[in-house]
Amino acid sequence: MSNEAFDDRYELRAFAPGTDEQGAPNAETEAWMQAVGLGFHEPHPGGEVAAQMVADFVVDDQTWLGAHVRRPAPGSVDETWPAGTFAWFGKALSWGDGTSIDTQAISAVTVRPTERRRGILRAMMTHALERGVAEGYAIASLTASEGTIYRRFGFGSAIRERAVRVRRARALPFLVPTTGVVSVVTPEWLADGPGRAVFDRFDARTPGSMVRNTGTWPIVFGLRTGDGEKAKDVRAAVHRPDDSDEVDGYVTWRVKESRDGDTTLEIVDLVYATDEAYLSLWEFLLSIDLNDVVTYSRSRLDDPIVAALGDNRAYDVDHEEDHVWLRVLDVERVLASRPYAVDGSLTLAVTDALGHAAGTYRLEVHDGRGTVTRTADDADAAASDIQLDVADLGAVLIGSVSPTTLAAAGLLRATDPAAPALLRAMLTPPRAPHGITYF
Ligand SMILES: CC(C)(COP(=O)(O)OP(=O)(O)OC[C@H]1O[C@@H](n2cnc3c(N)ncnc32)[C@H](O)[C@@H]1OP(=O)(O)O)[C@@H](O)C(=O)NCCC(=O)NCCS
């Protein structure tokens, strides 16, 4: 479908969410939220819950985009609700060495079923990424509800996550005794006290961690449900090192009876500023009586609990999928911003169907820092060590996805196999990447 036909049928409107004099979502904000709720099959919040959500969106400085049907059918919600929704806002991505890069975080992508496959997503994405470049972002990010949508727009799956379960019966004791002290606290104490500071420490040391949305905090601390109601079933505990009063980890959880008769302790949030806190909090959860299984849906690929368990077979992976997707917009700035484990130089030829990152780039790393020179405006395969699409550059950035694996998958090409191996060594992250933030 040509742009003319798209523009004839739809109007794209960007705006900032806001409230009216009574503090309720204004009409434009309300209509957009209704459309998102329809897209994600979520109940529509009213009253105070909606007002709080909008206040949080304002704090996060979100920009919203709606694709409106110009000639809606009489009586259809298209008269006021946008048929397509899209949001973006700034969100820092940690490299794990105390530095980070601001990303254009994309969220709330929905298209009304009646308007599918007419180019609404493509129009919204193209518009948003152009705005992102104009706003100074060097990279965009998202978490997806389906795995097949975003590669065509240059996003690569950079971090995966695992839903795991540990059976209590065979888990303890750990092979090595843990250290420090675990105390049960109230979610309120955690939220008013050390919770945010622990996350900040986790974020600074963890490659792939992303700053959380304002509205996420009450949910992960166990104060509210995802629907904005008061949470009644979430408990909390914190960890302190021996000889210290400073909290260096926390966990929130709820206990559920499951269909098969097992009682399951479900981790809501687990945040650790030290490896000791992570181990001790897991050991604590596994020691709680009247439960059979501990489940965690945000586990990382290289989970040290497997090695720590008394019986490694107590640990099962229920599911694994993509978590954070990255889309490089400015290759020079992104590659210059991250740390490197190994010095060296490589030339990368990058293709990009949307144009933003296309080119040939010389990456020179000295003392762990990279300088990047654009040597050609297009992907010059003959003059490069590695040829790859911008989506695969996004995939390898955090250091969780290996360039040698992508070469084996046929996605990344190199004449000399030493080139992907060198890139892999250079991109080795300071520790195992772990993303625990959805947006
Ligand atoms: C996914 C969704 C946003 C697509 O919207 P859309 O307006 O129909 O997409 P477009 O017409 O702009 O299509 C853009 C391209 O993506 C492709 N595409 C769209 N949806 C796709 C899907 N679910 N899987 C694979 N490809 C898809 C189209 O074929 C098209 O390809 P092309 O431009 O290369 O020809 C829409 O189906 C939707 O709202 N889904 C439910 C909510 C959801 O999953 N949102 C994502 C949250 S992260």
Ligand as a Chemical Component Dictionary entry (heavy atoms), coordinates in Angstrom:
data_LIG
# 
_chem_comp.id                   LIG 
_chem_comp.type                 NON-POLYMER 
_chem_comp.pdbx_formal_charge   0 
_chem_comp.three_letter_code    LIG 
# 
loop_
_chem_comp_atom.comp_id 
_chem_comp_atom.atom_id 
_chem_comp_atom.alt_atom_id 
_chem_comp_atom.type_symbol 
_chem_comp_atom.charge 
_chem_comp_atom.model_Cartn_x 
_chem_comp_atom.model_Cartn_y 
_chem_comp_atom.model_Cartn_z 
_chem_comp_atom.pdbx_ordinal 
LIG C1  C1  C 0 1.543  -6.999  15.360 1  
LIG C2  C2  C 0 0.658  -5.866  14.889 2  
LIG C3  C3  C 0 0.995  -4.637  15.692 3  
LIG C4  C4  C 0 0.871  -5.643  13.360 4  
LIG O1  O1  O 0 0.169  -4.496  12.896 5  
LIG P1  P1  P 0 -0.212 -4.245  11.341 6  
LIG O2  O2  O 0 -0.626 -2.828  11.238 7  
LIG O3  O3  O 0 -1.139 -5.296  10.896 8  
LIG O4  O4  O 0 1.168  -4.439  10.575 9  
LIG P2  P2  P 0 1.539  -3.794  9.157  10 
LIG O5  O5  O 0 0.362  -3.908  8.236  11 
LIG O6  O6  O 0 2.123  -2.445  9.307  12 
LIG O7  O7  O 0 2.662  -4.789  8.719  13 
LIG C5  C5  C 0 4.024  -4.455  8.787  14 
LIG C6  C6  C 0 4.830  -5.654  8.397  15 
LIG O8  O8  O 0 4.853  -6.566  9.496  16 
LIG C7  C7  C 0 4.339  -7.838  9.097  17 
LIG N1  N1  N 0 3.600  -8.332  10.251 18 
LIG C8  C8  C 0 2.608  -7.713  10.873 19 
LIG N2  N2  N 0 2.219  -8.434  11.941 20 
LIG C9  C9  C 0 2.991  -9.514  11.989 21 
LIG C10 C10 C 0 3.059  -10.629 12.843 22 
LIG N3  N3  N 0 2.247  -10.767 13.897 23 
LIG N4  N4  N 0 3.987  -11.560 12.608 24 
LIG C11 C11 C 0 4.812  -11.442 11.540 25 
LIG N5  N5  N 0 4.793  -10.398 10.686 26 
LIG C12 C12 C 0 3.882  -9.457  10.912 27 
LIG C13 C13 C 0 3.497  -7.553  7.887  28 
LIG O9  O9  O 0 3.428  -8.689  7.062  29 
LIG C14 C14 C 0 4.242  -6.408  7.229  30 
LIG O10 O10 O 0 5.359  -6.861  6.518  31 
LIG P3  P3  P 0 5.974  -6.007  5.311  32 
LIG O11 O11 O 0 5.835  -4.553  5.654  33 
LIG O12 O12 O 0 7.362  -6.484  5.254  34 
LIG O13 O13 O 0 5.130  -6.370  4.148  35 
LIG C15 C15 C 0 -0.799 -6.247  15.106 36 
LIG O14 O14 O 0 -0.996 -7.495  14.510 37 
LIG C16 C16 C 0 -1.247 -6.317  16.559 38 
LIG O15 O15 O 0 -1.778 -5.349  17.074 39 
LIG N6  N6  N 0 -1.088 -7.450  17.269 40 
LIG C17 C17 C 0 -1.548 -7.628  18.665 41 
LIG C18 C18 C 0 -0.780 -6.820  19.678 42 
LIG C19 C19 C 0 0.673  -7.097  19.642 43 
LIG O16 O16 O 0 1.112  -8.218  19.523 44 
LIG N7  N7  N 0 1.465  -6.022  19.737 45 
LIG C20 C20 C 0 2.884  -6.112  19.791 46 
LIG C21 C21 C 0 3.261  -5.723  21.176 47 
LIG S1  S1  S 0 4.963  -5.654  21.446 48 
# 
loop_
_chem_comp_bond.comp_id 
_chem_comp_bond.atom_id_1 
_chem_comp_bond.atom_id_2 
_chem_comp_bond.value_order 
_chem_comp_bond.pdbx_ordinal 
LIG C1  C2  SING 1  
LIG C2  C3  SING 2  
LIG C2  C4  SING 3  
LIG C2  C15 SING 4  
LIG C4  O1  SING 5  
LIG O1  P1  SING 6  
LIG P1  O2  DOUB 7  
LIG P1  O3  SING 8  
LIG P1  O4  SING 9  
LIG O4  P2  SING 10 
LIG P2  O5  DOUB 11 
LIG P2  O6  SING 12 
LIG P2  O7  SING 13 
LIG O7  C5  SING 14 
LIG C5  C6  SING 15 
LIG C6  O8  SING 16 
LIG C6  C14 SING 17 
LIG O8  C7  SING 18 
LIG C7  N1  SING 19 
LIG C7  C13 SING 20 
LIG N1  C8  SING 21 
LIG N1  C12 SING 22 
LIG C8  N2  DOUB 23 
LIG N2  C9  SING 24 
LIG C9  C10 SING 25 
LIG C9  C12 DOUB 26 
LIG C10 N3  SING 27 
LIG C10 N4  DOUB 28 
LIG N4  C11 SING 29 
LIG C11 N5  DOUB 30 
LIG N5  C12 SING 31 
LIG C13 O9  SING 32 
LIG C13 C14 SING 33 
LIG C14 O10 SING 34 
LIG O10 P3  SING 35 
LIG P3  O11 DOUB 36 
LIG P3  O12 SING 37 
LIG P3  O13 SING 38 
LIG C15 O14 SING 39 
LIG C15 C16 SING 40 
LIG C16 O15 DOUB 41 
LIG C16 N6  SING 42 
LIG N6  C17 SING 43 
LIG C17 C18 SING 44 
LIG C18 C19 SING 45 
LIG C19 O16 DOUB 46 
LIG C19 N7  SING 47 
LIG N7  C20 SING 48 
LIG C20 C21 SING 49 
LIG C21 S1  SING 50 
# 
